Amino acid sequence: MPDFYPPKLSPPLVWAVQRASPLVARYYHKMRLEVQPSCLETLRTLQPHRLLLLPNHPTHHDWIALFLLSARWGQPFHYLAAHERFGGATDWFLQRMGAYSLRRGLGDRPSIAKTMELLSQPRCRLVVFPEGGFSFQNDTVMPFRVGAVQLAMQTMQRQVRQGTPVEALEDLYAVPIALKYRYHGDMAPVIEQTLNQLEKALWVFPSSTDWYERLLVIGEQVLLGFERDYGLPIVETVWRSRPDRIQRVKDHILNYCERTLKIAPNLHEPLRERVYRIQRSLEAQAETLDLRTQEAIARAAAQLLNFNAISDGYVAANPTPERFLDTLIRLERAVFGIDQPPPKGDRTVILRVGEPVNLTQHLDDYTQDRTQTVEQLTEKLRSTVQTNLDLM
C-alpha cells in the first residue's frame, strides 16, 4: 500500500454522486439526513470563507452524513480519512470524492502538508473527525484531538510569515457539527434478536426477560473472556467494581502490546493515541514477528479501540433503543469479529451546526501561547458538540 493517498477531487463526479446520494443512503445505508434550515443558513453565511468542519464520530457511516450535507448545501468537501480505509477497490472513488489518507500514530508528513495546503486555499471545506476514531456512542463525545486546530493555526501563521498581513488573511472558521442517530419504528424485535444471538454465541441462558439484565450478563461474559485470555486472576473479580475491571483489562492489554513491541509506554497519553502507536509499530516490525504474535497484537488493538469509550451505566442512565444498540453492536464486534455490523434499521441522522469559531481572530493569542490557545479552542468546539447532542 502507498504511504499516502492524496485527494483527487473531481467536481463533476461529486456533483453526479451528490444527486444520487439521498437515495443511495436511504436504501443501501438505511439512513436519511435531517438538517434544520437555520443550520444551512449558517453555512451559507460562511460560504465566502475557509471552513474546517469538525463533527463527532459515533459510527462508521458519519462520512456519509457529511457527504449528504455537502449535497444539501451544493458544495464539494475534502475529507481526512484513516489510511486503513484505503488500499481496496474503493480508492479511486474515495479520492475523487475529496478524501485523502492519514496514518494515525505517527507524524504523517505528506498528510500534514496536504492538510495545510487545503486550509490555505480560498473557500476550503475540509472535514476532520477530531475524536480521532469511532466512539460507538450516540450521545457522548470523546476528547477532541488538538491536531485540526493546531494545523489551522500553523497554516495562518505560515501565511503571515510568507508576507500576508494579518488583517488581510481570509477568515478561517472552525465549525462544530453534532451528529445523532434516531431509529425509525419499533426496534424491540431487533434488540431481542441481537440479545439472543449474543447469548447463543456465549452459551448464556438468560434467567430474566429484562433487556438490561441480559445485557449485563452478556457484558460480564465478554469481560470474563478478556480476563481469561490475558491471564488476569479471575478470583480477584469478585471484589472489584465493573469500571475497575474494565480499566484493569485495558491497562493489561496495553502493557502486553507495548511490552511485546518494545514500546516505551506514555501513561499520560490517551488510550487511543497509544493504540495507534502500537498499530504503526506493528506494521514496522511485521517482518521480525511471527504470524501468531502479529495477529494477537492486531486483535488486541482492535478490541481496545472498540471499547475505548465504553462506560459503566451508559445504557442505564438513559435506556433508549439507540444506547442499547450502541452497546450491542460493540459486543457483536467483539464476539463475532465483525468490523462493521450492518445497520440495525432505518435511521435519521440529525445534524446540528454549532456556533462557528473564527480562528483568525485568535492568531495573536496563538502567537503568545500556542499550547493553551489550541487546547482552549479545541475544548470549546468539543463542548459545543456535546451541548448540541444533549439538546437533540
C-alpha positions in Angstrom: 0.0 0.0 0.0 1.2 3.5 -0.7 2.1 5.5 2.4 -0.2 8.3 1.3 -3.4 8.6 -0.8 -3.8 12.2 -2.0 -7.2 13.7 -2.8 -8.1 13.8 -6.5 -11.3 15.8 -6.2 -13.5 15.6 -9.3 -16.2 18.3 -9.1 -18.3 16.8 -12.0 -18.3 13.4 -10.4 -19.0 14.8 -6.9 -22.0 16.7 -8.4 -23.3 13.5 -10.0 -22.9 11.4 -6.9 -24.5 14.2 -4.7 -27.6 14.0 -6.9 -27.9 10.2 -6.2 -26.7 10.2 -2.6 -30.0 10.7 -0.8 -31.5 7.6 -2.5 -28.3 5.5 -2.1 -28.1 6.5 1.6 -31.7 5.7 2.3 -31.9 2.3 0.6 -28.4 1.0 1.0 -27.2 2.5 4.2 -30.7 2.9 5.8 -30.2 6.5 6.7 -31.5 9.9 5.8 -30.3 13.3 6.8 -32.2 15.9 8.9 -30.8 19.4 8.9 -32.6 22.5 10.3 -32.9 25.4 7.8 -31.1 27.6 10.4 -28.1 25.3 10.2 -28.0 25.5 6.4 -28.3 29.3 6.7 -25.3 29.4 9.0 -23.3 27.5 6.4 -24.5 29.8 3.6 -23.4 32.8 5.6 -20.0 31.3 5.9 -19.8 30.5 2.2 -17.2 33.1 1.3 -14.7 31.8 3.9 -12.5 28.9 4.6 -14.2 26.2 6.7 -12.8 23.4 9.0 -15.8 21.2 9.7 -15.5 19.2 12.9 -18.1 16.5 13.6 -18.3 13.9 16.3 -17.7 10.3 15.1 -20.2 7.8 16.6 -20.5 5.3 13.7 -18.8 4.0 10.5 -21.3 6.0 8.4 -20.6 9.5 9.6 -18.7 10.5 6.5 -21.9 9.6 4.5 -23.8 12.1 6.7 -21.3 14.8 5.8 -21.5 13.9 2.2 -25.2 14.3 2.3 -24.7 17.7 3.9 -22.4 18.6 1.1 -25.2 17.6 -1.4 -27.8 19.6 0.5 -25.5 22.6 0.5 -24.3 22.1 -3.1 -20.6 22.3 -2.1 -17.8 19.7 -2.6 -15.9 18.8 0.6 -12.5 17.4 1.3 -12.3 14.6 3.9 -9.4 13.5 6.1 -9.7 9.7 6.4 -7.8 6.9 8.2 -5.2 5.3 6.0 -6.9 1.9 6.7 -9.9 3.0 4.7 -7.8 2.9 1.5 -6.0 0.1 -0.1 -9.0 -1.6 -1.8 -11.4 -1.3 -4.7 -12.8 2.0 -3.4 -9.6 4.0 -3.5 -10.3 5.6 -6.9 -13.8 6.6 -5.8 -12.9 8.0 -2.3 -10.0 10.1 -3.7 -12.3 11.6 -6.3 -14.9 12.4 -3.7 -12.2 14.5 -2.0 -10.8 12.0 0.6 -7.2 11.6 1.5 -5.3 9.5 4.0 -3.8 9.9 7.4 -1.6 7.3 9.1 -2.5 7.7 12.7 0.0 7.2 15.4 2.9 8.9 13.7 3.8 12.2 12.1 2.4 11.7 8.7 4.2 14.4 6.8 2.5 14.1 3.4 -0.9 14.2 5.1 0.0 17.2 7.3 1.4 19.0 4.3 -1.7 18.4 2.2 -4.0 19.5 5.1 -2.1 22.8 5.4 -2.2 23.2 1.7 -6.0 22.7 1.6 -6.6 25.0 4.6 -4.6 27.8 2.9 -6.9 27.7 -0.2 -9.8 30.1 -0.6 -13.2 28.6 0.3 -11.7 25.4 1.7 -14.2 23.0 3.0 -12.3 20.3 5.0 -13.9 17.6 7.2 -11.8 16.3 10.0 -13.2 14.0 12.7 -11.4 15.4 15.8 -12.1 12.5 18.1 -9.6 10.6 16.0 -11.7 7.5 15.7 -15.2 6.0 16.3 -16.7 6.4 19.7 -19.6 3.9 19.0 -21.7 6.0 21.3 -24.6 8.1 20.0 -24.9 10.6 22.9 -21.4 11.3 24.1 -18.3 12.9 22.6 -14.7 11.7 23.3 -12.0 14.3 23.9 -11.1 16.1 20.7 -7.5 15.8 19.4 -5.9 19.2 19.1 -4.3 18.4 15.7 -7.0 20.0 13.5 -7.0 23.4 15.2 -3.2 23.2 15.6 -2.7 22.8 11.8 -5.2 25.6 11.0 -3.3 28.0 13.3 0.0 26.9 11.8 -1.4 27.4 8.3 -2.3 31.0 9.0 1.0 31.7 10.8 2.9 30.4 7.8 0.8 32.7 5.5 1.8 35.7 7.7 5.5 34.7 7.6 5.2 34.5 3.8 4.1 38.1 3.6 0.4 38.2 4.0 -0.6 40.9 6.6 -2.7 39.5 9.4 -5.5 41.9 8.6 -5.5 40.6 5.0 -5.9 36.9 6.0 -9.0 35.3 4.7 -11.1 34.2 7.7 -10.9 30.5 8.7 -13.8 29.2 10.7 -13.9 26.0 12.8 -17.4 24.7 12.6 -18.5 22.2 15.3 -21.1 19.7 14.0 -23.2 17.3 16.1 -24.4 14.0 14.6 -27.0 12.0 16.4 -28.9 8.9 15.0 -32.5 8.0 15.6 -34.0 4.7 14.6 -37.4 4.6 13.0 -40.2 2.3 14.2 -40.2 -0.3 16.9 -36.7 -1.6 17.5 -37.7 -4.1 20.1 -37.6 -7.1 17.7 -34.1 -6.2 16.6 -32.8 -5.7 20.2 -34.4 -9.1 21.2 -32.8 -10.8 18.2 -29.3 -9.4 18.8 -29.5 -10.3 22.5 -30.5 -13.9 21.5 -27.6 -14.2 19.0 -25.0 -13.0 21.6 -26.4 -15.3 24.3 -26.3 -18.2 22.0 -22.7 -17.5 21.0 -21.6 -17.1 24.6 -23.6 -20.1 25.9 -25.6 -17.7 28.2 -29.0 -18.9 29.4 -31.0 -15.8 30.4 -32.8 -16.0 33.7 -34.7 -12.7 33.1 -36.7 -11.2 30.3 -35.3 -7.7 31.2 -33.1 -6.4 28.4 -30.8 -4.6 30.6 -30.2 -7.5 32.9 -29.5 -9.7 29.9 -27.1 -7.0 28.5 -25.2 -7.0 31.8 -24.8 -10.8 31.7 -23.5 -10.7 28.2 -21.1 -7.9 29.0 -19.9 -9.9 32.1 -19.2 -12.9 29.9 -17.2 -10.8 27.4 -15.3 -9.2 30.2 -14.5 -12.6 31.8 -13.3 -13.8 28.4 -10.8 -10.9 28.2 -9.6 -11.6 31.8 -9.1 -15.2 31.0 -7.4 -14.6 27.6 -4.9 -12.2 29.1 -4.1 -14.2 32.3 -5.8 -11.9 34.8 -6.6 -13.7 38.1 -10.4 -14.4 37.9 -10.6 -14.9 41.7 -10.0 -11.2 42.1 -13.0 -10.1 40.1 -15.4 -10.8 42.9 -14.3 -7.8 44.9 -13.5 -5.4 42.0 -16.1 -3.0 40.6 -17.0 -3.3 36.9 -15.4 0.0 35.9 -12.2 -1.1 37.8 -12.2 -4.4 36.0 -12.7 -2.7 32.6 -9.9 -0.3 33.2 -7.7 -3.1 34.5 -8.2 -5.2 31.3 -7.5 -2.1 29.1 -4.2 -1.4 31.0 -3.2 -5.1 30.9 -3.8 -5.3 27.1 -1.9 -2.1 26.5 1.0 -3.3 28.6 1.1 -6.6 26.7 1.2 -4.9 23.3 3.8 -2.3 24.3 6.0 -4.8 26.0 5.9 -7.2 23.1 6.7 -4.4 20.6 9.3 -2.8 23.0 7.4 0.5 23.0 8.1 2.8 26.0 4.7 3.5 27.5 3.4 7.0 27.9 1.0 6.8 30.8 -0.2 10.4 30.2 -1.2 9.8 26.6 -4.8 8.9 25.8 -5.5 5.2 25.2 -6.4 5.9 21.5 -3.0 7.5 20.8 -1.2 4.6 22.5 -3.1 2.1 20.4 -2.3 4.0 17.2 1.4 3.9 18.1 1.0 0.1 18.7 -0.5 -0.3 15.3 2.2 1.6 13.5 4.9 -0.2 15.4 3.3 -3.5 14.5 3.5 -2.5 10.8 7.1 -1.6 11.1 8.1 -4.8 12.9 6.0 -7.2 10.8 9.0 -8.9 9.3 10.5 -9.7 12.7 7.4 -11.0 14.4 5.8 -14.4 13.9 2.3 -14.5 12.4 0.6 -15.6 15.6 2.1 -12.7 17.5 1.1 -10.2 14.8 -2.5 -11.5 14.8 -2.7 -11.4 18.6 -1.5 -7.8 18.8 -3.7 -6.7 15.9 -6.7 -8.3 17.6 -5.9 -6.7 20.9 -5.5 -3.2 19.4 -8.9 -3.6 17.7 -10.6 -4.6 20.9 -9.0 -1.6 22.7 -10.4 0.8 20.2 -13.8 -1.0 20.2 -14.2 -0.5 24.0 -12.2 2.8 24.3 -15.2 5.0 25.1 -17.3 2.4 26.9 -18.5 3.4 30.4 -20.5 1.5 33.0 -24.0 2.8 33.2 -24.2 4.3 29.7 -27.4 2.4 28.9 -28.8 2.5 32.5 -28.6 6.3 32.5 -30.9 6.6 29.5 -32.1 3.2 28.1 -33.0 4.3 24.6 -33.0 1.9 21.7 -30.0 3.8 20.3 -28.0 3.3 23.5 -28.9 -0.4 23.7 -27.9 -0.9 20.1 -24.7 1.2 20.5 -23.6 -1.3 23.2 -24.9 -4.4 21.4 -23.1 -3.5 18.2 -19.9 -3.1 20.2 -20.4 -6.5 21.8 -21.1 -8.0 18.3 -17.8 -6.6 17.1 -16.0 -8.3 20.0 -17.8 -11.6 20.0 -18.2 -12.2 16.2 -15.1 -10.3 15.0 -17.3 -8.2 12.6 -15.7 -4.8 11.9 -18.9 -3.2 10.5 -22.1 -4.9 11.5 -24.9 -4.0 9.1 -27.3 -1.2 10.1 -29.9 -2.4 12.6 -32.7 -0.5 11.0 -33.8 2.7 9.2 -32.3 5.8 10.8 -32.4 9.5 10.6 -29.1 11.2 11.3 -29.8 14.6 12.8 -27.1 17.1 12.1 -26.8 20.4 14.0 -24.3 23.1 13.2 -22.9 24.8 16.3 -21.6 28.3 16.7 -18.6 28.7 14.4 -15.3 29.9 15.8 -13.3 32.4 13.7 -9.8 31.0 14.2 -8.2 34.0 12.5 -9.3 36.2 15.4 -7.2 34.0 17.8 -3.9 34.2 15.9 -2.4 36.8 18.2 -3.3 34.6 21.2 -1.7 31.6 19.4 1.5 33.6 18.9 1.7 34.3 22.6 0.8 30.8 23.9 0.4 28.1 21.3 -0.5 25.2 23.6 -3.0 27.0 25.8 -4.7 28.7 22.8 -5.1 25.4 20.9 -6.3 23.5 23.9 -8.9 26.1 24.8 -10.3 26.4 21.3 -10.4 22.6 20.9 -12.3 22.1 24.2 -14.7 24.9 23.3 -15.5 23.2 20.0 -15.9 19.8 21.7 -18.1 21.3 24.4 -20.3 22.9 21.7 -20.8 19.5 20.0 -21.6 17.8 23.3 -24.1 20.5 24.3 -25.9 20.2 21.0 -26.1 16.4 21.4 -27.6 16.9 24.8 -30.2 19.2 23.3 -31.2 16.9 20.4 
